[in-house]
Every structure is written in C-alpha cells, then in structure tokens.
Amino acid sequence: MIKVVFFARVREQLGEDALSVQAGFADVNALREHLAGRDANWARVLADNSLLVAVNHEVATPGTALKDGDEVAFFPPVTGG
C-alpha cells in the first residue's frame, strides 16, 4: 500500500486528510493521474502545477519512483514572512 496525505488547502479542497492506495504506480505522476480520476474536483485540485509533492518526507518530482510502503504528501507551496 501507498499512504497518500494532503495538507493545508489541498486537504480542505478534497475533504480528505489521508487515504491508502494499492502499490503499483510507477511514479508520482502516475499516482497523481489516478487520484485525479476520482472526480472533477480531484482533477481540478491536483491539476494545480504549483502543488508540491514529497515522498517519504523528501521533496519529489513527477518522475520520482514509488514503491510499496511509501508515503506521498501533496501540499501547496509554503510562504513565509
């Protein structure tokens, strides 16, 4: 299984804190496409190119490989000031 977690406005927009999906996605992009297929709202939220992704607490790219047991987090860019 892959644990997928959502933070900040992503969590609010999707109405989900976390979910688990079967492993078998080659990379972050494949997982993102799968999740976007849930419904139009998920597709809209996950299409935001400013979203950041981390795999096992390290910033990832769309091509980052995934394996069973990984944790993938989707979150908006962090701002400070």
MOPAC internal coordinates of N, CA, C and O (Angstrom, degrees):
PM7 1SCF
backbone

  N    0.0000 0     0.00 0     0.00 0    0    0    0
  C    1.4491 1     0.00 0     0.00 0    1    0    0
  C    1.5266 1   109.54 1     0.00 0    2    1    0
  O    1.2310 1   121.47 1   -28.07 1    3    2    1
  N    1.3117 1   114.79 1   151.93 1    3    2    1
  C    1.4594 1   122.55 1   172.92 1    5    3    2
  C    1.5186 1   106.88 1  -116.65 1    6    5    3
  O    1.2310 1   120.75 1   -51.59 1    7    6    5
  N    1.3162 1   116.18 1   128.41 1    7    6    5
  C    1.4621 1   120.83 1   177.07 1    9    7    6
  C    1.5227 1   107.72 1   -90.09 1   10    9    7
  O    1.2310 1   120.85 1   -50.24 1   11   10    9
  N    1.3305 1   115.98 1   129.76 1   11   10    9
  C    1.4590 1   121.76 1   179.19 1   13   11   10
  C    1.5230 1   107.32 1  -116.66 1   14   13   11
  O    1.2310 1   120.51 1   -53.51 1   15   14   13
  N    1.3269 1   116.63 1   126.49 1   15   14   13
  C    1.4628 1   121.09 1  -179.58 1   17   15   14
  C    1.5265 1   109.57 1  -122.27 1   18   17   15
  O    1.2310 1   121.50 1   -28.45 1   19   18   17
  N    1.3264 1   114.74 1   151.55 1   19   18   17
  C    1.4601 1   121.69 1  -177.45 1   21   19   18
  C    1.5170 1   108.99 1  -126.75 1   22   21   19
  O    1.2310 1   120.63 1   -39.82 1   23   22   21
  N    1.3327 1   116.39 1   140.18 1   23   22   21
  C    1.4564 1   121.06 1  -177.68 1   25   23   22
  C    1.5265 1   111.54 1  -125.41 1   26   25   23
  O    1.2310 1   121.66 1   -24.36 1   27   26   25
  N    1.3289 1   114.43 1   155.64 1   27   26   25
  C    1.4692 1   124.23 1   172.45 1   29   27   26
  C    1.5296 1   111.02 1    54.79 1   30   29   27
  O    1.2310 1   120.44 1    47.46 1   31   30   29
  N    1.3283 1   116.76 1  -132.54 1   31   30   29
  C    1.4653 1   119.25 1  -173.94 1   33   31   30
  C    1.5264 1   112.53 1   -65.93 1   34   33   31
  O    1.2310 1   119.98 1   154.60 1   35   34   33
  N    1.3109 1   117.65 1   -25.40 1   35   34   33
  C    1.4672 1   119.99 1   177.31 1   37   35   34
  C    1.5250 1   109.00 1   -63.04 1   38   37   35
  O    1.2310 1   120.46 1   134.95 1   39   38   37
  N    1.3117 1   116.73 1   -45.05 1   39   38   37
  C    1.4688 1   122.29 1   177.17 1   41   39   38
  C    1.5261 1   110.03 1   -60.06 1   42   41   39
  O    1.2310 1   120.76 1   133.78 1   43   42   41
  N    1.3186 1   116.16 1   -46.22 1   43   42   41
  C    1.4665 1   120.43 1  -178.66 1   45   43   42
  C    1.5218 1   111.53 1   -63.25 1   46   45   43
  O    1.2310 1   120.02 1   136.05 1   47   46   45
  N    1.3219 1   117.58 1   -43.95 1   47   46   45
  C    1.4599 1   121.49 1  -177.21 1   49   47   46
  C    1.5254 1   112.47 1   -69.76 1   50   49   47
  O    1.2310 1   120.20 1   145.99 1   51   50   49
  N    1.3228 1   117.22 1   -34.01 1   51   50   49
  C    1.4657 1   120.38 1  -179.07 1   53   51   50
  C    1.5204 1   112.66 1   -89.37 1   54   53   51
  O    1.2310 1   120.43 1   159.05 1   55   54   53
  N    1.3269 1   116.77 1   -20.95 1   55   54   53
  C    1.4582 1   120.06 1  -177.72 1   57   55   54
  C    1.5189 1   113.02 1    71.39 1   58   57   55
  O    1.2310 1   120.59 1  -155.47 1   59   58   57
  N    1.3180 1   116.47 1    24.53 1   59   58   57
  C    1.4751 1   122.44 1  -179.05 1   61   59   58
  C    1.5232 1   109.34 1  -133.54 1   62   61   59
  O    1.2310 1   120.59 1   -42.05 1   63   62   61
  N    1.3238 1   116.48 1   137.95 1   63   62   61
  C    1.4677 1   121.13 1   171.95 1   65   63   62
  C    1.5209 1   110.32 1   -86.32 1   66   65   63
  O    1.2310 1   121.43 1   135.84 1   67   66   65
  N    1.3279 1   114.86 1   -44.16 1   67   66   65
  C    1.4608 1   120.71 1  -175.15 1   69   67   66
  C    1.5172 1   109.35 1  -162.40 1   70   69   67
  O    1.2310 1   121.27 1   -19.71 1   71   70   69
  N    1.3120 1   115.18 1   160.29 1   71   70   69
  C    1.4591 1   121.45 1   173.45 1   73   71   70
  C    1.5176 1   107.99 1  -155.45 1   74   73   71
  O    1.2310 1   120.80 1   -14.00 1   75   74   73
  N    1.3001 1   116.08 1   166.00 1   75   74   73
  C    1.4620 1   121.53 1   177.24 1   77   75   74
  C    1.5164 1   108.78 1  -119.51 1   78   77   75
  O    1.2310 1   120.87 1   -39.78 1   79   78   77
  N    1.3231 1   115.94 1   140.22 1   79   78   77
  C    1.4590 1   121.65 1   176.89 1   81   79   78
  C    1.5205 1   108.22 1  -127.84 1   82   81   79
  O    1.2310 1   121.20 1   -25.15 1   83   82   81
  N    1.3044 1   115.31 1   154.85 1   83   82   81
  C    1.4561 1   119.86 1   176.51 1   85   83   82
  C    1.5186 1   109.74 1   -62.84 1   86   85   83
  O    1.2310 1   120.10 1   -39.24 1   87   86   85
  N    1.3017 1   117.42 1   140.76 1   87   86   85
  C    1.4624 1   121.60 1   174.90 1   89   87   86
  C    1.5248 1   108.24 1   -65.53 1   90   89   87
  O    1.2310 1   120.43 1   -14.28 1   91   90   89
  N    1.3049 1   116.78 1   165.72 1   91   90   89
  C    1.4536 1   120.57 1   178.96 1   93   91   90
  C    1.5218 1   112.38 1   129.56 1   94   93   91
  O    1.2310 1   120.53 1  -179.11 1   95   94   93
  N    1.3258 1   116.59 1     0.89 1   95   94   93
  C    1.4570 1   120.28 1   176.17 1   97   95   94
  C    1.5225 1   107.80 1   -87.68 1   98   97   95
  O    1.2310 1   120.64 1   -48.17 1   99   98   97
  N    1.3219 1   116.38 1   131.83 1   99   98   97
  C    1.4621 1   120.32 1  -177.03 1  101   99   98
  C    1.5161 1   112.27 1   -64.68 1  102  101   99
  O    1.2310 1   120.96 1   141.22 1  103  102  101
  N    1.3362 1   115.77 1   -38.78 1  103  102  101
  C    1.4613 1   118.84 1  -174.95 1  105  103  102
  C    1.5254 1   110.62 1  -155.13 1  106  105  103
  O    1.2310 1   121.41 1    -0.96 1  107  106  105
  N    1.3278 1   114.92 1   179.04 1  107  106  105
  C    1.4647 1   121.32 1  -178.62 1  109  107  106
  C    1.5226 1   110.57 1   -58.53 1  110  109  107
  O    1.2310 1   119.92 1   138.56 1  111  110  109
  N    1.3216 1   117.75 1   -41.44 1  111  110  109
  C    1.4570 1   120.47 1  -178.55 1  113  111  110
  C    1.5249 1   111.63 1   -61.17 1  114  113  111
  O    1.2310 1   119.96 1   137.74 1  115  114  113
  N    1.3170 1   117.68 1   -42.26 1  115  114  113
  C    1.4669 1   120.75 1   179.09 1  117  115  114
  C    1.5245 1   110.97 1   -63.53 1  118  117  115
  O    1.2310 1   120.21 1   139.59 1  119  118  117
  N    1.3164 1   117.20 1   -40.41 1  119  118  117
  C    1.4661 1   120.75 1   177.14 1  121  119  118
  C    1.5215 1   110.35 1   -64.49 1  122  121  119
  O    1.2310 1   120.59 1   135.10 1  123  122  121
  N    1.3202 1   116.49 1   -44.90 1  123  122  121
  C    1.4693 1   120.98 1  -179.88 1  125  123  122
  C    1.5269 1   110.46 1   -59.65 1  126  125  123
  O    1.2310 1   120.03 1   136.15 1  127  126  125
  N    1.3249 1   117.55 1   -43.85 1  127  126  125
  C    1.4657 1   121.40 1   178.43 1  129  127  126
  C    1.5254 1   110.76 1   -62.73 1  130  129  127
  O    1.2310 1   120.31 1   138.85 1  131  130  129
  N    1.3120 1   117.01 1   -41.15 1  131  130  129
  C    1.4642 1   120.99 1   177.78 1  133  131  130
  C    1.5245 1   110.73 1   -60.85 1  134  133  131
  O    1.2310 1   120.27 1   131.89 1  135  134  133
  N    1.3236 1   117.08 1   -48.11 1  135  134  133
  C    1.4657 1   120.97 1  -179.41 1  137  135  134
  C    1.5249 1   111.17 1   -64.74 1  138  137  135
  O    1.2310 1   120.09 1   141.95 1  139  138  137
  N    1.3267 1   117.43 1   -38.05 1  139  138  137
  C    1.4637 1   121.57 1   179.38 1  141  139  138
  C    1.5267 1   111.41 1   -63.28 1  142  141  139
  O    1.2310 1   120.42 1   156.76 1  143  142  141
  N    1.3180 1   116.80 1   -23.24 1  143  142  141
  C    1.4587 1   121.18 1   179.23 1  145  143  142
  C    1.5195 1   114.27 1   -76.60 1  146  145  143
  O    1.2310 1   119.99 1   176.12 1  147  146  145
  N    1.3233 1   117.62 1    -3.88 1  147  146  145
  C    1.4715 1   120.27 1  -178.94 1  149  147  146
  C    1.5157 1   111.93 1   -64.14 1  150  149  147
  O    1.2310 1   120.03 1   133.90 1  151  150  149
  N    1.3316 1   117.55 1   -46.10 1  151  150  149
  C    1.4667 1   122.38 1   174.99 1  153  151  150
  C    1.5215 1   108.87 1  -171.29 1  154  153  151
  O    1.2310 1   120.63 1    -1.63 1  155  154  153
  N    1.3354 1   116.40 1   178.37 1  155  154  153
  C    1.4663 1   121.30 1  -175.18 1  157  155  154
  C    1.5260 1   112.31 1   -62.42 1  158  157  155
  O    1.2310 1   120.00 1   143.28 1  159  158  157
  N    1.3242 1   117.61 1   -36.72 1  159  158  157
  C    1.4567 1   119.98 1   179.76 1  161  159  158
  C    1.5259 1   110.69 1   -65.37 1  162  161  159
  O    1.2310 1   120.30 1   134.08 1  163  162  161
  N    1.3192 1   117.03 1   -45.92 1  163  162  161
  C    1.4667 1   120.33 1   178.29 1  165  163  162
  C    1.5279 1   109.83 1   -60.80 1  166  165  163
  O    1.2310 1   120.31 1   138.17 1  167  166  165
  N    1.3235 1   117.01 1   -41.83 1  167  166  165
  C    1.4638 1   120.46 1   179.36 1  169  167  166
  C    1.5242 1   110.40 1   -61.20 1  170  169  167
  O    1.2310 1   120.03 1   136.65 1  171  170  169
  N    1.3294 1   117.55 1   -43.35 1  171  170  169
  C    1.4596 1   121.82 1  -179.29 1  173  171  170
  C    1.5256 1   110.87 1   -64.46 1  174  173  171
  O    1.2310 1   120.54 1   130.96 1  175  174  173
  N    1.3214 1   116.57 1   -49.04 1  175  174  173
  C    1.4666 1   120.65 1  -177.23 1  177  175  174
  C    1.5289 1   110.86 1   -63.37 1  178  177  175
  O    1.2310 1   120.16 1   134.66 1  179  178  177
  N    1.3158 1   117.30 1   -45.34 1  179  178  177
  C    1.4637 1   120.52 1  -175.90 1  181  179  178
  C    1.5254 1   113.23 1   -78.26 1  182  181  179
  O    1.2310 1   119.94 1   168.67 1  183  182  181
  N    1.3384 1   117.71 1   -11.33 1  183  182  181
  C    1.4640 1   120.94 1   176.58 1  185  183  182
  C    1.5254 1   112.06 1   -78.23 1  186  185  183
  O    1.2310 1   120.15 1   169.54 1  187  186  185
  N    1.3146 1   117.31 1   -10.46 1  187  186  185
  C    1.4657 1   122.12 1  -179.70 1  189  187  186
  C    1.5296 1   109.22 1   -65.17 1  190  189  187
  O    1.2310 1   120.87 1   -69.63 1  191  190  189
  N    1.3247 1   115.94 1   110.37 1  191  190  189
  C    1.4669 1   120.52 1  -176.86 1  193  191  190
  C    1.5213 1   113.93 1   -69.72 1  194  193  191
  O    1.2310 1   120.31 1   169.28 1  195  194  193
  N    1.3391 1   117.02 1   -10.72 1  195  194  193
  C    1.4657 1   118.51 1   178.33 1  197  195  194
  C    1.5288 1   112.30 1   -83.84 1  198  197  195
  O    1.2310 1   120.13 1   169.73 1  199  198  197
  N    1.3425 1   117.35 1   -10.27 1  199  198  197
  C    1.4645 1   119.76 1   179.60 1  201  199  198
  C    1.5201 1   110.51 1   -61.90 1  202  201  199
  O    1.2310 1   121.40 1   -38.16 1  203  202  201
  N    1.3028 1   114.92 1   141.84 1  203  202  201
  C    1.4568 1   121.19 1   174.53 1  205  203  202
  C    1.5197 1   108.92 1  -102.95 1  206  205  203
  O    1.2310 1   121.36 1   -25.37 1  207  206  205
  N    1.3127 1   115.00 1   154.63 1  207  206  205
  C    1.4621 1   121.24 1   179.54 1  209  207  206
  C    1.5208 1   108.16 1  -132.01 1  210  209  207
  O    1.2310 1   121.07 1   -40.80 1  211  210  209
  N    1.3154 1   115.55 1   139.20 1  211  210  209
  C    1.4615 1   120.95 1   173.90 1  213  211  210
  C    1.5218 1   108.48 1  -125.69 1  214  213  211
  O    1.2310 1   120.85 1   -37.69 1  215  214  213
  N    1.3067 1   115.98 1   142.31 1  215  214  213
  C    1.4632 1   122.02 1   174.18 1  217  215  214
  C    1.5221 1   106.40 1  -117.22 1  218  217  215
  O    1.2310 1   121.33 1   -59.59 1  219  218  217
  N    1.3146 1   115.06 1   120.41 1  219  218  217
  C    1.4665 1   120.92 1  -178.32 1  221  219  218
  C    1.5335 1   111.63 1    52.71 1  222  221  219
  O    1.2310 1   121.21 1  -135.59 1  223  222  221
  N    1.3223 1   115.29 1    44.41 1  223  222  221
  C    1.4676 1   124.21 1   174.54 1  225  223  222
  C    1.5230 1   114.36 1    70.97 1  226  225  223
  O    1.2310 1   119.95 1  -161.65 1  227  226  225
  N    1.3362 1   117.71 1    18.35 1  227  226  225
  C    1.4597 1   121.44 1   175.71 1  229  227  226
  C    1.5168 1   108.38 1  -125.09 1  230  229  227
  O    1.2310 1   120.45 1   -46.19 1  231  230  229
  N    1.3335 1   116.74 1   133.81 1  231  230  229
  C    1.4610 1   120.85 1  -179.30 1  233  231  230
  C    1.5238 1   109.24 1   -55.22 1  234  233  231
  O    1.2310 1   121.23 1   -44.28 1  235  234  233
  N    1.3265 1   115.25 1   135.72 1  235  234  233
  C    1.4589 1   121.42 1  -174.34 1  237  235  234
  C    1.5263 1   110.76 1  -123.36 1  238  237  235
  O    1.2310 1   121.13 1   -15.10 1  239  238  237
  N    1.3135 1   115.45 1   164.90 1  239  238  237
  C    1.4626 1   122.85 1   174.76 1  241  239  238
  C    1.5248 1   108.07 1  -109.36 1  242  241  239
  O    1.2310 1   120.09 1   -11.75 1  243  242  241
  N    1.3461 1   117.43 1   168.25 1  243  242  241
  C    1.4649 1   118.78 1   178.07 1  245  243  242
  C    1.5306 1   113.16 1   -56.74 1  246  245  243
  O    1.2310 1   120.31 1   151.37 1  247  246  245
  N    1.3231 1   117.02 1   -28.63 1  247  246  245
  C    1.4583 1   120.71 1  -178.39 1  249  247  246
  C    1.5156 1   115.29 1   -89.32 1  250  249  247
  O    1.2310 1   119.95 1  -176.77 1  251  250  249
  N    1.3309 1   117.70 1     3.23 1  251  250  249
  C    1.4627 1   120.03 1   179.47 1  253  251  250
  C    1.5268 1   109.90 1   -63.20 1  254  253  251
  O    1.2310 1   120.55 1   -54.25 1  255  254  253
  N    1.3160 1   116.56 1   125.75 1  255  254  253
  C    1.4666 1   121.85 1  -178.56 1  257  255  254
  C    1.5246 1   110.80 1   -67.80 1  258  257  255
  O    1.2310 1   121.22 1   -31.91 1  259  258  257
  N    1.3246 1   115.27 1   148.09 1  259  258  257
  C    1.4625 1   121.87 1   177.78 1  261  259  258
  C    1.5140 1   110.07 1  -118.35 1  262  261  259
  O    1.2310 1   121.55 1   -28.98 1  263  262  261
  N    1.3366 1   114.63 1   151.02 1  263  262  261
  C    1.4647 1   120.15 1   176.26 1  265  263  262
  C    1.5221 1   109.24 1  -142.12 1  266  265  263
  O    1.2310 1   120.98 1   -14.06 1  267  266  265
  N    1.2894 1   115.72 1   165.94 1  267  266  265
  C    1.4592 1   121.80 1   178.67 1  269  267  266
  C    1.5252 1   109.72 1   -55.76 1  270  269  267
  O    1.2310 1   120.55 1   -45.51 1  271  270  269
  N    1.3235 1   116.55 1   134.49 1  271  270  269
  C    1.4557 1   121.74 1   178.86 1  273  271  270
  C    1.5148 1   114.71 1    94.48 1  274  273  271
  O    1.2310 1   120.00 1   172.34 1  275  274  273
  N    1.3317 1   117.61 1    -7.66 1  275  274  273
  C    1.4638 1   120.27 1   179.44 1  277  275  274
  C    1.5221 1   111.10 1   -69.57 1  278  277  275
  O    1.2310 1   121.27 1   -23.54 1  279  278  277
  N    1.3300 1   115.18 1   156.46 1  279  278  277
  C    1.4579 1   122.55 1   170.34 1  281  279  278
  C    1.5185 1   106.97 1  -117.32 1  282  281  279
  O    1.2310 1   120.91 1   -53.99 1  283  282  281
  N    1.3271 1   115.87 1   126.01 1  283  282  281
  C    1.4579 1   122.04 1  -179.01 1  285  283  282
  C    1.5173 1   107.89 1  -115.74 1  286  285  283
  O    1.2310 1   120.64 1   -51.71 1  287  286  285
  N    1.3273 1   116.38 1   128.29 1  287  286  285
  C    1.4619 1   121.59 1  -179.44 1  289  287  286
  C    1.5223 1   110.00 1  -117.42 1  290  289  287
  O    1.2310 1   121.15 1   -45.02 1  291  290  289
  N    1.3320 1   115.40 1   134.98 1  291  290  289
  C    1.4611 1   122.16 1   173.89 1  293  291  290
  C    1.5189 1   107.23 1  -111.02 1  294  293  291
  O    1.2310 1   120.75 1   -49.03 1  295  294  293
  N    1.3447 1   116.18 1   130.97 1  295  294  293
  C    1.4600 1   119.43 1  -177.93 1  297  295  294
  C    1.5253 1   109.92 1  -154.91 1  298  297  295
  O    1.2310 1   120.45 1   -25.75 1  299  298  297
  N    1.3394 1   116.74 1   154.25 1  299  298  297
  C    1.4601 1   119.81 1   178.63 1  301  299  298
  C    1.5243 1   110.39 1   -75.66 1  302  301  299
  O    1.2310 1   120.57 1   -16.53 1  303  302  301
  N    1.3318 1   116.51 1   163.47 1  303  302  301
  C    1.4636 1   119.14 1   176.18 1  305  303  302
  C    1.5230 1   110.31 1   -58.41 1  306  305  303
  O    1.2310 1   121.30 1   -35.71 1  307  306  305
  N    1.3017 1   115.12 1   144.29 1  307  306  305
  C    1.4571 1   120.90 1  -179.91 1  309  307  306
  C    1.5234 1   108.21 1   -89.99 1  310  309  307
  O    1.2310 1   121.20 1   -46.36 1  311  310  309
  N    1.3222 1   115.32 1   133.64 1  311  310  309
  C    1.4611 1   119.44 1   176.10 1  313  311  310
  C    1.5156 1   108.66 1  -120.49 1  314  313  311
  O    1.2310 1   121.10 1   -23.68 1  315  314  313
  N    1.2632 1   115.50 1   156.32 1  315  314  313
  C    1.4624 1   119.12 1   180.00 1  317  315  314
  C    1.5140 1   110.32 1  -142.36 1  318  317  315
  O    1.2310 1   121.65 1    -2.58 1  319  318  317
  N    1.2931 1   114.44 1   177.42 1  319  318  317
  C    1.4483 1   114.80 1   178.12 1  321  319  318
  C    1.4728 1   114.18 1   166.36 1  322  321  319
  O    1.2310 1   120.10 1   180.00 1  323  322  321

